[in-house]
Amino acid sequence: MQTSFTLTQLLDPQVASSEKILRACVHCGFCTATCPTYVLLGDELDSPRGRIYLIKEMLEQDEPATREVVKHIDRCLSCLACMTTCPSGVHYMHLVDLARERIEKTYKRPIADRAMRALLARVLVDPALFRLAVVAGLIARPLAPVLDMLGLHRMAAMLRLAPHRKPAPPIDRIGKVYPAEGTRRGRVALLAGCINPVLAPSTNEAAIRLLNRHGIEVVIAAGEACCGSLAHHMGREDEALSRARNNIDAWTRELEGEGLDAILLTVSGCGTTIKDYGFMLHSDPAYAVKAGRISACARDITEYLATLNLRETAAPLPLTVAYHAACSLQHGQKVVREPKELLSKFGFVVKDVPEEHLCCGSAGTYNILQPALAEQLRERKVANIELLTPDVIAAGNIGCITQLASGTAIPVVHTVELLDWASGGPVPEPLAALSRSH
């Protein structure tokens, strides 16, 4: 792709980096076939190629983002399926991240939009506030149809995503160490996360049990907090980098103290961002080296488990598992084989979901900010899953789990919970009734 940046513009490191990405694009259009919004809408500007043109024009003109640009960038899920498909290696993720940052700094959104985004950026990253919001959502859930009738579709979407049960009571794991059983074979840090402790504390509990059982000591680093992913994808880059630096400091203390073999993530959306800390902070002289070191240590939980000699056991029940490949895991981190191989190793019958490359519509806050498109994608994903008639759906991201569970009666659990169950842990709560029936 030809570009026409001035020499002055190219002195800006972000513009120079973007130009390299833009020039790698050869207009082939392969990305359109795997882009969820293009598949749904058929609009060139809602494809990666179309958005690349919009971003190029915005950066070259060096003017505030327009309403048209914002509309189409906002519709992007950042699923990164286009990066898996692209034969030219266009790093669309970094380009769209920069576009969102530019939009946040130059475009004044309508007040309702600004308020909603500020609310999400404040509440979702604070487990105490999020717990209160979940309780409120549980109470107000029946009002979702009324809010839809009033045109408050985003508020209605939030209520529909609220779980049907009260959140788990708070447990402070920050700064805690969970010793290995028997001889210690390794030591890892595990990200506590923002959403998991409220919606699915069982995920990290299962991860800790499974790792301890296989000789791995687990630490939740003192001082860790939100990874910055949510702020990063909303273009709130100063906030995102501040959160990244905080976690880099927390994990660096562990690395330089008792040491770590890896930093493990049970939320693949967080994992994709943490693995990108090195790029996000490459121009920060105080953090560039430390950020790169942390990114190099980051692993999805299944990535790390695949390197261990896990004790094989038979599945507790002969279950068929539909494995939902979270976009942030399969496209963002290229972790595709490990989760399915681990489930198969423990005796589960694993089935691939048709159109597995297409997003389920969760995508961080997308299912709240773009509820109509997210619902269409969820329905398409659920229909493909139900074709397999599975006993359970396994996924590696809390966003996907919440999104899918809101659209199907099939139990949805984290992959690590199935692995923990199969190797001696308790039955995952969504499978309790199924277990009793057998």
N, C-alpha and C positions, 0 to 999 in steps of 0.2 A: 504494500500500500504506500502510495506517495504521500509525503507530508510536506508542510510548508511553514514549519516553525522558524522564527527568526533566531539569529545567534544569541540575542539577549534572552529570549524565552528558554533556549537550551542551556543557559547557565543555571536555571532552576533544576536541581537534581531530580525532582519528581517529573518534570516535563521531559527531561532527557531520558529517564527510565521509561516513561510512557511512549516516547517516540520509538524506542527499540521494539516495544511490544506491537505498536501499530504497524511498523514496517514489516513485521513478520507475517502479517495477515495477507493472504493471496486471493481473497474474495471467493474461495472455492465453494462455500456454502454448505460444506459437510455438517457444520454445526447446527444448521437449521433442523435437520432430521431428528436430533436428540434434544432439542431445546423444548422444555415443557410448555412455555408460554406460546412459542411459535406453533407447536402441535395443536394447542387449543384455539388460538386466535388467528393464525395464518397471516399475521401482520409482519412484514419484513422488519419493522422497527421494534418488534417484540422478539427478535431473534438476536443471537450474539453478534452476527455480522452487522445488523442494523444498529444495534447499540454502539458498536465500535465506531461506526460512522458518526453517530451523534456525539460520542465522547471526543473523537478527533476534532470535529467542528468546534465544540465548546472550548477545548484546550487551545486550538490554533487561534481562535478569535479572542481568547483571553477576556471573555465577557461573562457576566453572571449567567448561571444556568437558567434556561427558559422553562416555562411550564411544560412544554412538549418533551423536552429532555427529561425532566423530573418524572413525568408520567411513565415513560418507558423504562427508565433506570429503576424506578420503584417497583415495577412489575417483574424485574429480574429476581429470581430466587437465590442466586449464587449457588446453584446446585453443582455447577462446574462440569456438567455432562459434556459441555462444548469442549472443554480442555481434554477430556478423554478421547473425543472424536477427532479433534483438530490434527491434521497431518503435518502442519507447519509449526506446531509447538507454541502457538500464541498463548501467552500467560494472561488470559482474560481475567483471572481472579485479581491480580494486582491492578489491572486497568480499571475494573469496575469499583474496586475499593477506593482508588483515587478519585473517580467520578463522584462517588458518594460524599467523600470529604469535601470536594469542590462545591457540590450542591448544598451541603450543610453550611458552608461559609458564605455562599453568594446568593442563595435563594430564600426568600421569606415565604414560608409555607402558611396556609390559612391557619387561623388561631386554633381551630379544633384539631387539626393535624399536629401542630406543634405541641398542644397539650397532651394528646395521646402518646406521642413519642417520648415526651418528657416523663410521663407516668410510667411507661414501660421501662425506660432506661433507669428509673429510680427504684421501682418496686421489684422487678424481676431479679436484680442482682443482690438484693438484701433478703436473706432467708426469713428474718423476723417479719419484715413488711409483707413479703410474699405469702407467708403463712396466714397473716391476717386477711390478705386479699383472697386467698383460697377459701377461707371460712366464709367470707362475705359472698363469694361466688357460689358457694354451695347453697346458701340461703336464698340468693336472688336468682338462681338458675331457672326457675319456672317463668321468670319475666322475659326470657330471651325472645320468644315470639312477639311480645309487645314491643320490645326495643326494635325489632326488625320492622314492625309496622310503622314505627315512628321514624324510620330511616337511620337509626343508630346501629348500623350493621356491625361495626367493629366492637361495640360494647356487647352486642348479642353474641358475636363469635367468642369473645372472652368468656362469657357465661357458659356457652356450650362446651368449651374446653375444660371447664372446672370439673374436677373429679366428683364422683358420686358419694364419696366418703370423706370424713374429716381427715386433715393431714396428720401425719405421724407427729407425736410429741417431739419437741426439739432435743437433740443430743449433741453436745459440743465435742466434736472429734478433733478440733484444731489443736495441734501440738502433741497429739497422742501417738504412742508407739505401740504396735501390735506385734508381739514377738512370734517368731517362727516356732512351729512344733518340731521337736527333735533338733537335729543338726541344722544350723542356719546355712542355707545355700546361696542366699542373696539378700539384698536390701533395696527396697523401692519406696518412692514417694507416691502417694495416691492423691489426686485432686479431689477435695470434698465436693466442690461445685456449689452452684447457687440453687438450682431447681431440684436436683436429686434429693438433698436432705429433706425437702418438703414433700415432693410428690412421690419419690421412690427411694427412700433410704435403704430399702432392701437390696438395691443394686450394689452399693458400695459395701454393705454388710456381707453380701455374697462374695464379692471380690476379695475382701479381707480374709474371710474364712478359707476360700479356695487357695489363696496365696500362702497363708499360714500353714495350711494342711500340707503344702508341698515344699515347706522349708524356707519360705520367703518372709522376711520381716518387712512390715509395712509401717510407714510413718506418714501422718498428715502434718505437713510442715507448719511450724508455728509462724503466724503472720500471713499465711496464704489467704486469698480471697478470690473474687470474681476474676476470670482470666482476661476480661476485656472484649470478648467476642461480640457480645450484643452491641456494645457501644461502637465497636469497629465497623460492624455491618450497617449501622445507622449513620455512619459518617462522622461520628463524634470522636475524632481521632485523638485529640488531646487527652480525653478521658480514657480511651482505650490504651494509650501508651502509658499513662500513669498506672493503670491497673497491671499492665504487663510488667512494668519495672518493679512493682511491689512483689509480684510472684517470682520474678527472676531473683530478687534479693532473698526471698524466703527459701527457694530451692538451692540457690548458691550456698547459703549457710549450711544446708544439709550435705551438699556435694563436698564442701571443704571441711565438714565436720567428720561424721562417721562414714560418709560416702554413700553414693547411690549407684545402683546398676541401671536404673531407668526411672523416669517420671511417667506414671501410668494414668490414663484417662479412660473413664467409663462413659463419657459423653463425647461422641465423635465430633460434634460441632466445636467443642472446646479444643479438642485435639488438633483440628486443622489450623486453628488460630495459633495455638502454642507452638506448633511445628513451624509457623511462619514468623515467630518472634524475631528470628535472625534477620529477616528481610525488613520487618517493620521498624527495627531499631538500628539498621545498618549504618545510618548516618549520625548516630548518637555516640560520640567518642567515649562516653562514660559507660555505655551499656552494649555497644556493638559486639564485643567479644563474648561477654557474659550471655547475651541473648542468643548468640549462635550456639553456645555450649548447651544452653537449656533446650533449644530446639532439637539439637542432636540427641539429647537424652529422652525426648518425649516419645512415648509409644502408646498406641491403643492397647487396651487390656488384652485383646485377643492376639495382637502382634507379639506381645511378651509371652503370653501363655504358650504360644506355639513353639517357643524356644526351650521350654522346660520339658523334661521327660515326665509328663503327667501319667499318673497311674490309671490305666484303662480299667473301666468297669462297665457293666451292662447298664443300659438306660433303665431307670426305675420303672418306667412304663413304655410299651412299644408305641411311641408317639411319632406322628408325622409332623415335621416342623417346616413351615414356610419361612424361609430366611429372607427378611427384608433388608436389602443392602442400603443403608443410609447413604445419601449423596456425599456427605462430608467424609464418609469412610471410603466408599468405592471410588469416587472421583477426586475428592480433596486429598486423600492420603494414599490412594491406590492400595488399600487393604481389602482384598477381594476373597482370596482363597482361605485365609486362616480361620475365620469364624465358622465357615461351613465344614472345614476339615476337622476342627475341634468337636463340633456337634456330632459329626459322623463317627469320630473316634470313640465318643461316649455312648454310641448305640442308637442315636436318634436317626430317623429317616428324614433326610434333608431334601427339600425341593426348592428349585429356583423359581422365582416369581416372573411370569411373563412381563415384558417391558420393564425389567428391573432397573434399567437406566433412567427411567422417568421418576421425578420427585413425587413424594406423597403429598406435598403442599405444606409441610410444617415449616421448614426453613427458618428457624429462629422465631422471629415475630411475624413472619409473612402471613401465617394463618389468622392473625389478628388484623394486620394492616391491609391485607388483600384477601378478605374472606371469601369473596365469590370465586376467584380463581383457585384458591386453596381448597375449597369444597369440591370443585370439579376434579381437581387432581386427586383428592382423597377418594372420591367415589370411583375414579378410574383404577386407582391402586387397589382398593378393597375388592372391586369386581375381579381383577386379575388374581388376587390372592384366593378369593373364594372359589375360583375355578379349580384350585388344587385340593379343595376339601381337607385342609390341614386340621390337626388337633390344636395347634398352637402356632403363633407367629413369634419369631425371634427377631430382635433388632438391637442395634448398638448405640442408640441415641434416644434420650428421654423425649425430645421433641417429636420424633417419629412415633414413639410408643404412645404418647398422649394423642397425637393426631389420628393414628390408626384405631386406637381404642374408642375414639368418639364416633367411629363409623362402622364398627362391626361387633358382633357378639363373640367372635373367636378370641380367646385369651391372647394378650400380647405381653411378652416379658422380655427382659434384657437377656442377651445371649449368655452372659456370665452367670445369671441365676439358674439357667438350665444346667450349665457345667458344674456349678456348685452342688445342685441337687443330685446330679448323677454321680458325684464323687463323695457323697455322704452328708450333704447339707439338707436343710429342710425343704419341703415342697414350696415352690413359689406360690404366693397367696392367690393369684389369678387361676392357678391350676388346682387349688385345694378340692373343689367340687369334682373335677375330673378324676383326681386321684382317689377320692372316696368311692366313686362309681366303679372303679376297677378293683 
